[in-house]
Amino acid sequence: MLLNLIEESRPAAGHSEAAASSGHHVPWIAEQVNHLFGPAVYKLQEAIMPSLTGLWGGRWHGDPEMPIPVHIVMLLIAVFISTVVLYLIRGKLSVENPGTGQQALELIIGGVRGLVRDNIGPHGMKYFPMIGTFAVFIGVSNLMGLIPGLIAPTTNFNVPLGLAMLSFVYYNYIGIRENGLFGYLKHFAGPSLAMAALFFPVEIISNLARIISLSMRLLWNMFGDETLVGAFGQIFAWGLPVILMPLGLFVALMQAFIFTMLSILYIAEVSHHHESHEESNASPAGHAAHA
């Protein structure tokens, strides 16, 4: 988190100049957050970051005008919406008269539960909290780009990369926990021991490449959509940007779905299905099916 608060080897006014040269206006809320908390954050950075960047021979140049980057501010807003707002919706749940927010929440939860159950199995529901968090947080983050005055945090490379690394660590942790370290490493060795020397490095590289594929897919689709809408918005101030909003909505929801679905499939690869098989074999229906 602290490393995301700074950008290395930039002049003090680097953020402002970069924003001005790229044509991006710093959102008002980001300016206010930096006005309120920036001085304290910058003092913390001055105390910690020079020694950290010095470990690899770099030099740290902070930005006293905006020590908290825009994507961090937007990330915190997404966290707030994903937790506080959903908590408020949960407090108003009603069986007899469900509101629009409740219906939308039930649709999302039901859809993610169905994906987990269909692709991982009944035992996969223990992973639902993390997978559901991915779906809600990425969906909220992407949709923020459609709100005037806000920017989707997923258009900054740090955020998709962090999410991809979290997904990577989580499904590998599941693989090691359920199969043991040796059993999980055997998963990369291929179908036979004779081919292990060939399969193992290829599978390891392929597994590591998922971090790049997950992050870049989310980044470039969201960044491309925002750039397209922004470019047309500068040419056509009225009308066309509104027409393009359904496209932005589709891209935002689709990218949240793709990231969540891929995370589910990665977990399904490393998660064993012994529990579900044993349950089906122990049940009368399971015996009838095998008979």
FENLIN-V878152 format. One record per residue. RES is the residue in one letter. SS is DSSP state (@ for helix, = for strand, . for the rest). OMEGA is omega in whole degrees, -180 to 180 (* if undefined). D_CENTER is the distance of its C-alpha to the mean C-alpha in whole Angstrom. Layout:
res | ss | omega | d_center
RES | SS | OMEGA | D_CENTER
RES | SS | OMEGA | D_CENTER
//
This chain:
res | ss | omega | d_center
M | . | -179 | 15
L | . | 180 | 18
L | @ | 177 | 17
N | @ | -178 | 15
L | @ | -178 | 18
I | . | 170 | 20
E | . | -169 | 20
E | . | 169 | 23
S | . | 175 | 27
R | . | 174 | 27
P | . | -173 | 30
A | . | -180 | 30
A | . | -174 | 29
G | @ | -178 | 27
H | @ | -177 | 24
S | @ | -179 | 27
E | @ | 180 | 28
A | @ | 179 | 25
A | @ | -179 | 24
A | @ | -178 | 28
S | @ | 180 | 28
S | @ | 176 | 25
G | . | 180 | 26
H | . | 177 | 23
H | . | 178 | 24
V | . | -179 | 23
P | . | -179 | 22
W | @ | -177 | 24
I | @ | 177 | 22
A | @ | 177 | 21
E | @ | -179 | 25
Q | @ | 178 | 26
V | @ | 178 | 23
N | @ | 177 | 24
H | @ | -177 | 28
L | @ | -172 | 27
F | @ | -176 | 25
G | @ | -179 | 26
P | @ | 180 | 29
A | @ | 179 | 28
V | @ | -179 | 25
Y | @ | 177 | 27
K | @ | 177 | 29
L | @ | 178 | 27
Q | @ | 180 | 26
E | @ | -178 | 29
A | @ | -171 | 30
I | @ | -167 | 27
M | @ | 179 | 26
P | @ | 180 | 29
S | @ | 179 | 30
L | @ | 180 | 26
T | @ | 178 | 26
G | @ | 179 | 30
L | . | 178 | 29
W | . | 174 | 28
G | . | 180 | 31
G | . | 176 | 29
R | . | -178 | 30
W | . | 175 | 28
H | . | -178 | 28
G | . | 178 | 27
D | . | -178 | 27
P | . | 180 | 29
E | . | -180 | 28
M | . | -180 | 24
P | . | 177 | 23
I | . | -177 | 20
P | . | -178 | 18
V | @ | -176 | 17
H | @ | 176 | 13
I | @ | 177 | 14
V | @ | -180 | 16
M | @ | 177 | 13
L | @ | 179 | 10
L | @ | 176 | 13
I | @ | 178 | 14
A | @ | 177 | 11
V | @ | 180 | 11
F | @ | -179 | 15
I | @ | -175 | 15
S | @ | -178 | 13
T | @ | -174 | 15
V | @ | -178 | 18
V | @ | 178 | 19
L | @ | 176 | 18
Y | @ | 178 | 20
L | @ | 178 | 23
I | @ | 180 | 22
R | @ | 179 | 23
G | . | -179 | 26
K | . | -180 | 27
L | . | -179 | 27
S | . | 178 | 30
V | . | -177 | 32
E | . | -174 | 34
N | . | -179 | 33
P | . | 179 | 29
G | . | -179 | 28
T | @ | 179 | 25
G | @ | 179 | 22
Q | @ | 180 | 23
Q | @ | 178 | 24
A | @ | 180 | 20
L | @ | 178 | 19
E | @ | 178 | 21
L | @ | 180 | 20
I | @ | -178 | 16
I | @ | 179 | 17
G | @ | 179 | 20
G | @ | -180 | 18
V | @ | 177 | 15
R | @ | 179 | 18
G | @ | 178 | 20
L | @ | 180 | 18
V | @ | -177 | 17
R | @ | -177 | 21
D | @ | -173 | 22
N | @ | 180 | 20
I | . | -177 | 20
G | . | -179 | 23
P | @ | -180 | 24
H | @ | -179 | 24
G | @ | -179 | 20
M | @ | 177 | 20
K | @ | 177 | 19
Y | @ | -175 | 16
F | @ | -179 | 15
P | @ | 180 | 14
M | @ | -179 | 11
I | @ | 177 | 10
G | @ | 177 | 11
T | @ | 175 | 9
F | @ | -175 | 6
A | @ | -177 | 8
V | @ | -176 | 9
F | @ | -180 | 7
I | @ | 177 | 5
G | @ | 179 | 9
V | @ | -179 | 10
S | @ | -180 | 9
N | @ | -178 | 10
L | @ | 178 | 13
M | @ | 178 | 14
G | @ | 179 | 15
L | @ | -178 | 18
I | . | 179 | 19
P | . | -180 | 22
G | . | 179 | 21
L | . | 178 | 18
I | . | 177 | 15
A | . | 180 | 12
P | @ | -180 | 10
T | @ | 174 | 8
T | @ | 174 | 11
N | . | -172 | 11
F | @ | -177 | 11
N | @ | -176 | 10
V | @ | 176 | 7
P | @ | 179 | 5
L | @ | 178 | 8
G | @ | 178 | 7
L | @ | 179 | 4
A | @ | 179 | 6
M | @ | 177 | 9
L | @ | 177 | 8
S | @ | 180 | 8
F | @ | -179 | 11
V | @ | -176 | 13
Y | @ | -176 | 13
Y | @ | 174 | 14
N | @ | 175 | 17
Y | @ | 178 | 18
I | @ | 180 | 18
G | @ | 180 | 20
I | @ | -178 | 22
R | @ | -175 | 23
E | @ | -176 | 24
N | @ | -172 | 26
G | . | -176 | 27
L | @ | -179 | 26
F | @ | 180 | 29
G | @ | 179 | 29
Y | @ | 178 | 25
L | @ | 175 | 26
K | @ | 179 | 29
H | . | -179 | 26
F | . | -173 | 26
A | . | 179 | 30
G | . | -174 | 30
P | . | -178 | 33
S | . | -179 | 36
L | @ | -179 | 36
A | @ | -178 | 38
M | @ | -174 | 35
A | @ | -179 | 33
A | @ | 179 | 34
L | @ | -174 | 33
F | @ | -171 | 30
F | @ | 180 | 28
P | @ | 179 | 27
V | @ | -179 | 26
E | @ | 178 | 24
I | @ | 179 | 22
I | @ | 179 | 22
S | @ | 179 | 20
N | @ | 178 | 18
L | @ | -179 | 17
A | @ | 179 | 16
R | @ | 177 | 13
I | @ | -179 | 11
I | @ | -177 | 13
S | @ | 179 | 13
L | @ | -176 | 9
S | @ | -177 | 8
M | @ | 178 | 11
R | @ | 180 | 11
L | @ | -178 | 8
L | @ | -172 | 10
W | @ | 177 | 13
N | @ | 179 | 13
M | @ | 179 | 12
F | @ | 178 | 14
G | @ | 179 | 17
D | @ | 180 | 17
E | @ | 179 | 17
T | @ | 180 | 20
L | @ | -180 | 22
V | @ | 179 | 22
G | @ | -180 | 23
A | @ | 178 | 26
F | @ | 178 | 27
G | @ | 178 | 27
Q | @ | -180 | 29
I | @ | -179 | 32
F | . | -175 | 32
A | . | -176 | 32
W | . | 171 | 32
G | . | -173 | 32
L | @ | 177 | 29
P | @ | 178 | 26
V | @ | 179 | 27
I | @ | -179 | 27
L | @ | -178 | 24
M | @ | 175 | 22
P | @ | 176 | 22
L | @ | 178 | 20
G | @ | 178 | 18
L | @ | 180 | 17
F | @ | -179 | 17
V | @ | -179 | 15
A | @ | -178 | 12
L | @ | -179 | 13
M | @ | 180 | 13
Q | @ | 174 | 10
A | @ | 179 | 8
F | @ | -177 | 11
I | @ | 180 | 11
F | @ | -180 | 7
T | @ | -178 | 9
M | @ | 179 | 12
L | @ | 177 | 12
S | @ | 177 | 10
I | @ | -179 | 13
L | @ | 178 | 15
Y | @ | 178 | 15
I | @ | 180 | 16
A | @ | 180 | 19
E | @ | -172 | 20
V | @ | -177 | 20
S | . | 180 | 21
H | . | -177 | 25
H | . | -177 | 26
H | @ | -176 | 30
E | @ | -177 | 29
S | @ | 179 | 29
H | @ | -180 | 32
E | @ | -179 | 34
E | @ | -178 | 34
S | @ | 179 | 35
N | @ | -178 | 38
A | @ | -177 | 39
S | . | 177 | 39
P | @ | 180 | 42
A | @ | 180 | 40
G | @ | 179 | 39
H | @ | 180 | 42
A | @ | -179 | 43
A | @ | -179 | 41
H | @ | -175 | 42
A | . | * | 46
//
